[in-house]
């Protein structure tokens, strides 16, 4: 009984200013229509024209890696925001882990001890199911094992609460920490650690293929999300290469 007019009017009722949010809502709407409409599906999908992103939307989607100075400031703030020693150690370890590995927050929170066997990080991403394999720095490996505090399975999660709830609590802590350090950017929280990891890797000469393998993403996705960082790092490398000089007398 759903008509194209119903679909158009429903989408027109959305009040979100963010084009990204509206794109996601339309993606969900299209999925719903595919699941429950058959005879009139094409006419319903045809009226859902693509939602274009504004300049502000694109600016918000740009990577926002921490500089080394900002990262130092953030880590120095941990013990001030969380004076309890055990809590501070766990927050520090989580930041170290995300910045070093580029893991998404959900994957980090659900990290298991078995994922760290032999000093290697081996997981399948919660979002995509794609594998992630990285050789961990020895000191980071020791730090992660230490903060498990006897938990037989998980590093940062007790395993009893819902994973979404546990992730939400960690996000709340990280927001508070970034606000205290004066480094919080609205709408961009733990993903900045992933951006920071990619920025470092590109600066060290990693290829986009290497980055994609480390993140558990395709090269196409990495190119789309991190094109600006890759361009910046390419210019930095090119600036160090010798160039022909004709000199004043030539």
C-alpha positions as CSV (number, residue, x, y, z in Angstrom):
1,X,0.0,0.0,0.0
2,X,3.0,2.3,0.1
3,X,3.1,4.8,-2.7
4,X,5.8,6.9,-4.2
5,X,4.1,10.0,-2.7
6,X,4.3,8.4,0.7
7,X,8.0,7.9,0.3
8,X,8.6,11.4,-0.9
9,X,6.6,13.0,1.9
10,X,8.3,10.8,4.5
11,X,11.8,11.8,3.4
12,X,10.7,15.4,3.3
13,X,9.8,15.2,7.0
14,X,13.4,14.5,8.0
15,X,14.8,17.3,10.1
16,X,18.5,16.3,10.2
17,X,20.9,18.9,8.9
18,X,23.7,16.5,8.3
19,X,23.7,15.1,4.8
20,X,25.6,12.1,6.1
21,X,22.8,11.3,8.5
22,X,20.2,11.7,5.8
23,X,22.2,9.4,3.5
24,X,22.3,6.7,6.2
25,X,18.5,7.1,6.8
26,X,17.8,6.8,3.1
27,X,20.0,3.6,3.0
28,X,17.9,2.2,5.8
29,X,14.7,3.2,4.1
30,X,15.7,1.5,0.8
31,X,16.5,-1.6,2.7
32,X,13.1,-1.6,4.4
33,X,11.3,-1.1,1.1
34,X,13.2,-4.0,-0.5
35,X,12.2,-6.3,2.4
36,X,8.5,-5.6,2.3
37,X,7.5,-4.3,-1.1
38,X,7.7,-6.4,-4.3
39,X,5.1,-5.3,-6.9
40,X,5.8,-1.6,-6.6
41,X,9.4,-1.6,-5.5
42,X,11.0,0.0,-8.5
43,X,8.6,3.0,-8.5
44,X,9.4,3.5,-4.7
45,X,13.1,3.4,-5.2
46,X,13.1,5.6,-8.2
47,X,11.8,8.6,-6.2
48,X,14.6,8.3,-3.7
49,X,17.1,10.4,-5.5
50,X,20.7,10.5,-4.2
51,X,21.3,12.9,-1.4
52,X,24.2,15.2,-2.0
53,X,26.6,16.3,0.7
54,X,27.2,19.9,1.4
55,X,30.6,21.5,1.8
56,X,30.1,21.4,5.6
57,X,29.4,17.7,5.4
58,X,32.5,17.0,3.3
59,X,34.6,19.1,5.8
60,X,33.3,17.0,8.7
61,X,34.2,13.8,6.8
62,X,37.8,14.9,6.3
63,X,40.3,13.0,8.5
64,X,41.2,14.7,11.8
65,X,44.4,13.0,13.0
66,X,46.0,14.2,16.2
67,X,49.3,15.9,15.9
68,X,52.1,14.5,18.0
69,X,51.8,17.5,20.3
70,X,48.1,17.0,20.7
71,X,48.5,13.3,21.4
72,X,51.1,14.0,24.1
73,X,48.7,16.5,25.6
74,X,45.8,14.1,25.6
75,X,47.8,11.3,27.2
76,X,49.1,13.7,29.9
77,X,45.5,14.6,30.7
78,X,44.5,10.9,31.4
79,X,45.7,10.8,35.0
80,X,44.1,14.2,35.7
81,X,40.7,13.2,34.3
82,X,40.9,9.7,35.8
83,X,42.9,9.9,39.0
84,X,42.2,6.2,39.9
85,X,45.4,4.4,38.9
86,X,43.7,1.3,37.4
87,X,41.3,3.3,35.3
88,X,44.0,5.6,34.0
89,X,46.1,2.6,33.0
90,X,43.2,1.1,31.0
91,X,42.3,4.4,29.3
92,X,46.0,4.9,28.4
93,X,46.3,1.4,27.0
94,X,43.1,1.8,24.9
95,X,44.5,5.0,23.4
96,X,47.9,3.4,22.7
97,X,46.1,0.5,21.1
98,X,43.9,2.5,18.8
99,X,46.6,5.0,17.8
100,X,49.1,2.2,17.1
101,X,46.7,-0.2,15.3
102,X,43.9,1.9,13.9
103,X,41.3,-0.4,15.3
104,X,37.8,0.9,15.4
105,X,36.5,1.5,19.0
106,X,34.0,-1.5,18.8
107,X,36.8,-3.9,17.8
108,X,39.1,-2.5,20.5
109,X,36.5,-2.8,23.2
110,X,35.8,-6.5,22.3
111,X,39.4,-7.4,21.9
112,X,40.2,-10.8,23.3
113,X,43.4,-12.1,24.8
114,X,43.6,-14.8,22.1
115,X,43.6,-12.0,19.5
116,X,47.0,-11.0,20.9
117,X,48.8,-14.4,20.7
118,X,52.5,-14.3,20.0
119,X,52.6,-10.6,19.8
120,X,50.3,-10.4,16.8
121,X,47.0,-8.7,16.5
122,X,44.6,-11.0,14.6
123,X,40.9,-10.3,14.5
124,X,37.9,-10.2,12.2
125,X,36.3,-6.8,12.1
126,X,32.9,-6.5,13.8
127,X,31.5,-4.3,11.1
128,X,32.7,-6.0,7.9
129,X,34.0,-9.4,9.0
130,X,37.3,-8.7,7.2
131,X,40.5,-9.9,8.8
132,X,43.0,-7.6,10.4
133,X,46.6,-8.8,11.0
134,X,49.3,-6.6,12.5
135,X,52.6,-7.2,14.3
136,X,52.4,-5.4,17.7
137,X,55.1,-3.4,19.3
138,X,56.5,-5.5,22.2
139,X,55.8,-2.8,24.8
140,X,52.2,-2.4,23.6
141,X,51.7,-6.1,23.7
142,X,52.9,-6.2,27.3
143,X,50.7,-3.2,28.2
144,X,47.5,-4.8,26.8
145,X,48.1,-8.1,28.6
146,X,48.7,-6.3,31.8
147,X,45.5,-4.3,31.8
148,X,43.3,-7.4,31.4
149,X,43.6,-7.6,35.2
150,X,42.9,-11.3,35.3
151,X,39.9,-11.3,32.9
152,X,40.1,-14.8,31.3
153,X,39.0,-13.6,27.9
154,X,38.7,-9.9,27.2
155,X,41.1,-6.9,27.4
156,X,38.8,-3.9,27.8
157,X,35.4,-5.6,28.3
158,X,33.9,-7.7,31.1
159,X,32.0,-9.8,28.6
160,X,28.7,-9.6,30.5
161,X,27.2,-6.2,29.4
162,X,26.0,-5.6,25.9
163,X,28.9,-4.8,23.6
164,X,27.1,-1.7,22.4
165,X,26.7,-0.5,26.0
166,X,30.4,-1.1,26.8
167,X,31.4,0.8,23.6
168,X,29.1,3.7,24.6
169,X,30.7,3.9,28.1
170,X,34.2,4.0,26.6
171,X,33.1,6.7,24.1
172,X,31.7,8.7,27.0
173,X,35.0,8.5,28.8
174,X,37.0,9.5,25.7
175,X,34.7,12.5,25.1
176,X,35.2,13.7,28.7
177,X,39.0,13.2,28.3
178,X,39.2,15.1,25.0
179,X,37.0,17.9,26.4
180,X,39.2,18.2,29.5
181,X,42.3,18.4,27.2
182,X,40.6,21.0,24.9
183,X,40.9,18.6,22.0
184,X,37.3,17.5,21.4
185,X,35.8,18.0,18.0
186,X,32.0,17.7,17.7
187,X,30.9,14.6,15.8
188,X,34.4,13.1,15.7
189,X,35.6,11.1,18.7
190,X,37.4,7.8,18.7
191,X,37.7,7.7,14.9
192,X,40.4,10.3,15.3
193,X,42.7,7.6,16.7
194,X,42.2,5.6,13.4
195,X,43.0,8.8,11.4
196,X,46.1,9.3,13.5
197,X,47.3,5.7,12.8
198,X,46.8,6.1,9.1
199,X,48.5,9.5,9.1
200,X,51.5,8.0,10.9
201,X,51.7,5.0,8.5
202,X,51.6,7.1,5.4
203,X,54.3,9.3,6.8
204,X,56.4,6.3,7.3
205,X,56.0,5.3,3.7
206,X,53.3,2.7,3.9
207,X,51.4,2.0,0.7
208,X,47.6,2.3,0.5
209,X,47.6,-1.4,0.1
210,X,49.5,-1.8,3.4
211,X,47.1,0.5,5.1
212,X,44.1,-1.3,3.8
213,X,45.5,-4.6,5.1
214,X,46.2,-3.2,8.5
215,X,42.7,-1.6,8.8
216,X,40.8,-4.5,7.3
217,X,39.4,-2.3,4.5
218,X,39.6,-2.3,0.8
219,X,42.1,-0.1,-1.1
220,X,39.1,1.7,-2.6
221,X,37.7,2.6,0.8
222,X,41.1,3.8,2.1
223,X,41.6,5.9,-1.0
224,X,38.2,7.5,-0.6
225,X,38.6,8.3,3.1
226,X,42.3,9.1,3.3
227,X,43.0,10.7,-0.1
228,X,43.8,14.1,1.5
229,X,46.3,12.5,4.0
230,X,47.9,10.5,1.2
231,X,48.3,13.6,-0.9
232,X,49.8,15.6,2.0
233,X,52.3,12.8,2.7
234,X,53.2,12.5,-1.0
235,X,54.0,16.2,-1.1
236,X,56.2,15.8,1.9
237,X,58.2,13.0,0.4
238,X,58.5,14.8,-3.0
239,X,59.8,17.9,-1.2
240,X,62.8,15.8,0.0
241,X,63.7,14.5,-3.4
242,X,66.5,16.3,-5.4
243,X,65.3,18.5,-8.2
244,X,67.1,20.0,-11.2
245,X,68.6,23.4,-10.6
246,X,69.7,25.7,-13.4
247,X,71.4,28.2,-11.1
248,X,71.6,32.0,-11.5
249,X,74.2,31.9,-14.3
250,X,72.5,29.3,-16.4
